[in-house]
Amino acid sequence: MHKAADILAILADGTFHSGQDLAQQLALSRSGVWKSVQYLQSCGLDVFAVRGKGYRLTRPVELLNQTLIQQAVSPLMQAHLEGVEVHWRVDSTNRYLLERVLTNVGSGYTCVAEMQTLGRGRRGRQWISPLGGNIYLSQLWRFSTGPAQLSGLSLATAIAIVRAISALGLGNVGVKWPNDVLINHKKIAGILLEINGESAGPSNVVAGVGINVRLSTEALAQIDQPCTDLESHLQQPFRRNQFVALLITELLSVYQQFSLHGFDYFREEWCKFDLYKDQQVNLIAGTGNITGINRGVDHQGALRLEQNGQVTSYQSGEISMRAVR
Ligand code: BTN
């Protein structure tokens, strides 16, 4: 493992550890320790040094643990869990899993990482992925149908996230079409589905989920839209491995149902969480902006937009939606 990862494993408890102790435990020089700490800081981790005391994290962090995650996946879904891989650092969990699609990994195979160096967002954007407690997860699912039959899958994915976050006791979670998950109207999670396959099937879907758990001021400054993190809303300590297991469980359950029934199965639940239902919204498409009233989604997850009394359905694709204020 990376030396910095070893240091983080020790610092994770949030107490002070002297440079000398760290050096001894890891068979490093004091300057080697210092370099690794600098590296951790450059990855976005809030670690500070106090003369005479050593190094400490501002807040403890529960590091990802493959065994804890796998064991905590619900017994009902264990049969669908192909395996979990935990990475310390990866360019993008989506890119990595797309590569694994070519090997023989099956539906349900999941990959999580402590940080991403080239996290991918929707519409070619970057997903800022610092080290320090956020969730970067990708799950593979192999569907027998072609990609065209999978419309609404990203909306169903949002439902899995809403269910997992709601289970933490947070009641103010909602969705914004097509697939943003928000708390108090600020983005808490993003979804990026990358799909390849034959038009008549089968299709491979890599579903990437990024959830903000702990965003530093620096990370917030790099993100160009209102967003929030889970720890700002939780009263109790965040049990990260347990939450990842819950998220995996919900994703497995949603994809299993989706493969049987399609999006229609989730439509009612999605509409219940739609924060912009019956509100005036702007659709931002490559061809220009379209304003109308959001009348929910159809059975394929397309947005029903009312203009002058007429309702037209819009597929997500490259379109995004903003509320008109
Ligand atoms: C969005 O732009 O809202 C989608 C963001 C999706 C980010 C996740 S993090 C895990 C997975 N790996 C990636 O590179 N992207 C997705």
Boltz pocket constraint, residues with backbone or C-beta under 6 A from the ligand:
constraints:
  - pocket:
      binder: B
      contacts: [[A, 91], [A, 92], [A, 93], [A, 94], [A, 95], [A, 116], [A, 118], [A, 119], [A, 120], [A, 121], [A, 122], [A, 123], [A, 125], [A, 126], [A, 127], [A, 135], [A, 136], [A, 137], [A, 138], [A, 189], [A, 190], [A, 191], [A, 192], [A, 207], [A, 208], [A, 209], [A, 210], [A, 211]]
      max_distance: 6.0
